[in-house]
Amino acid sequence: MDSLGKFLTLLVALLRLPSAIYSESYSLNYYITMVSSPLPGLPLYSVIGYVDDVFFGKYTSDSRRARPALQWMAERVEPEHWQMLAQLGQYYENVHKIFMMQFRNLHNQTKGISVLQVKFACHKHEDGGIGGYLEFAFNGKEFVVFDKDNLIYIPGTHEAQVITEKWNNREFQGQRNKNLIEIECIGWMDKYVLHGKHYLLRKVPPQVKVTEKASGGVTKLLCHVYGFYPRDVDVKWMRNGADEVYSDEAKQILPNTDGTYQIRASVEVTPREGDSYSCNVDHSSLEKELIVPWEPTISTHRGIALAVGASLVLLCVLIVVFGVLAYRRFHDSRI
């Protein structure tokens, strides 16, 4: 078997890390990264595995071991399986070193740090359809993409044409890659479903904490939603129970170490007397939308009262001034 064939075989073998799913539609994804020189806190080589958005395993050049990220995988999958994956990871790492040198040579890059990335995935839809992809990137730019329907590699840059011509001339290479995506990878996913269904079919309701921070007459409301599973969630701020409050701050769902997720949603408002605000959370674990009202602190109440008081004082001053001016005009008109 040629080096590319070994590489792709190892790539799918690494995809055989145990995993789980929580819906009829799911995907198995691997993100592979290699750097040409050491960087602080970053291994020279790493393979990170996900089922949908759930991180479930990795291999790195630092440990040279394949390790499960979830407790149930460590308990249910035999140690020999992880040992085998570690051996494949070590070989896979050596193959990518060759790829790194080839890609650097094509770009005449003899100095500096280069980054090689590979994305491999297979997925199954609710209707039973299957798909997947294999992509290579170099220094942050798409380099080569495998078209599994036409069984060819497509160059993403001028330099990549040299590589794709070589790979496309290898007999049966395209069909082998298609089988790896649509048969082997999918087969392993189905197997992992049996192990992980208990984990990824669970429903964990979110916890919600609402806080505030006032500055310069503007109040920033923060809604921290945490500890929920599965990942999909809708969080929004509402005014008076009817109007959604717009915010230009992006809401990003982040993973927790225990396998749950968290998200923060914040808005800046200028509270007025009579206004109410609430953080509304919609999640599959809830029977109905969770509404958590914002309860202004004493200082915020004082600020609103001062603002209202200042407005009343200003209004009174305007009335007095208007009255004085009106009186003078009336008096002057009689003279």
Protein Blocks (a to p, Z undefined) as FASTA:
>chain_A
ZZklmmmmmmmmmmmpccddfbfbdcddddddddfbdcehiafbdcdddehjacfbdcdf
klopacdfbfklmmmpcfklmmmmmmmmmmmmmmmmmmmmmmmmmnopagdjdddddddd
ddddfkopacddddddeehiafbdcdfknopacdfbfklmmmmmmmmmpghklmmmmmmm
mmmmmmmmmmmmmmmmmmmmpccddddddddddeehiacdddddehiacfbdcddddeeh
laccddfbdcdddddfkopacddddddddddehiacddddddfkbmbdcdddddddfklm
mmmmmmmmmmmmmmmmmmmmmmmmmmmmmmmmmZZ
